[in-house]
């Protein structure tokens, strides 16, 4: 784990090392939050972007037209039936393996 060290200035300011700022993609004016744990450890979080900056970064498949309520209900019903059948198969396997021969 990389280790970064700096000193506190006379006015209480802390200058982050250039390598750390680069790694965190921080720029002048970026906000920083500090967290103090009950044990006295200090963690910080650099706020380098806003949620609106993420717009367009992910490809989203848009279904046109959207699913109807009937299509959603049918999909849910299929999943429930499949899960029920899976549980039934597992249950029947468990019962077979727990049977003992009559000689015991």
C-alpha positions in Angstrom: 0.0 0.0 0.0 1.5 3.4 -1.0 2.4 5.7 1.8 2.2 9.5 1.5 3.5 12.0 4.1 3.1 15.8 4.4 3.2 18.4 7.1 0.6 20.8 8.6 1.2 24.5 7.7 1.1 27.3 10.2 -2.5 28.1 9.4 -3.6 24.4 9.7 -3.6 23.7 6.0 -2.4 20.4 4.7 -1.0 20.1 1.2 -1.5 16.7 -0.3 1.5 15.2 -2.2 1.2 15.6 -6.0 1.4 11.8 -6.5 -1.7 11.3 -4.2 -3.6 14.1 -5.9 -2.9 12.6 -9.3 -3.9 9.1 -8.1 -7.2 10.5 -6.7 -7.8 12.7 -9.8 -8.1 15.7 -7.5 -7.9 19.2 -8.9 -7.6 22.6 -7.3 -10.8 23.5 -5.5 -11.9 19.8 -5.1 -13.8 19.2 -1.8 -12.6 16.8 0.8 -14.6 15.1 3.6 -12.8 13.9 6.8 -14.1 11.1 9.0 -12.9 10.6 12.6 -13.5 7.1 14.0 -14.2 6.4 17.7 -10.7 4.9 17.8 -9.2 8.2 16.7 -8.3 7.2 13.1 -8.9 9.8 10.4 -10.1 8.9 6.9 -10.8 11.3 4.1 -12.8 11.1 1.0 -12.1 13.3 -2.0 -15.2 14.5 -3.8 -14.0 14.7 -7.3 -17.3 14.6 -9.3 -21.0 14.9 -9.2 -23.6 12.2 -10.1 -24.7 14.3 -13.1 -21.2 14.0 -14.5 -21.9 10.2 -14.9 -24.7 10.8 -17.5 -24.0 8.9 -20.7 -21.1 6.9 -19.3 -23.0 3.6 -19.3 -24.8 2.0 -22.2 -28.3 1.4 -21.2 -30.6 -0.9 -23.3 -33.9 0.8 -23.6 -36.7 -1.5 -24.5 -39.2 0.1 -26.8 -42.1 -0.4 -26.1 -41.6 -1.1 -22.4 -42.8 -4.3 -20.9 -46.5 -4.5 -20.2 -47.9 -5.5 -16.8 -49.0 -8.8 -18.3 -45.4 -9.5 -19.5 -44.0 -8.6 -16.1 -46.5 -10.9 -14.3 -45.7 -13.8 -16.7 -42.0 -13.4 -16.0 -42.6 -13.4 -12.3 -44.8 -16.4 -12.5 -42.2 -18.3 -14.6 -39.5 -17.5 -12.0 -41.8 -18.6 -9.1 -42.7 -21.9 -10.8 -39.0 -22.6 -11.6 -38.0 -22.0 -8.0 -40.8 -24.2 -6.7 -39.7 -27.0 -9.0 -36.1 -26.7 -7.9 -37.1 -26.9 -4.3 -39.3 -29.9 -5.0 -36.4 -31.7 -6.8 -34.0 -30.9 -3.9 -36.6 -32.1 -1.3 -37.1 -35.4 -3.1 -33.3 -36.0 -3.3 -33.0 -35.2 0.4 -35.7 -37.7 1.2 -34.1 -40.5 -0.9 -30.7 -40.0 0.7 -32.2 -40.1 4.3 -33.8 -43.5 3.8 -32.1 -46.4 5.5 -32.1 -50.0 4.3 -34.6 -52.3 6.1 -31.7 -54.4 7.5 -30.5 -51.6 9.8 
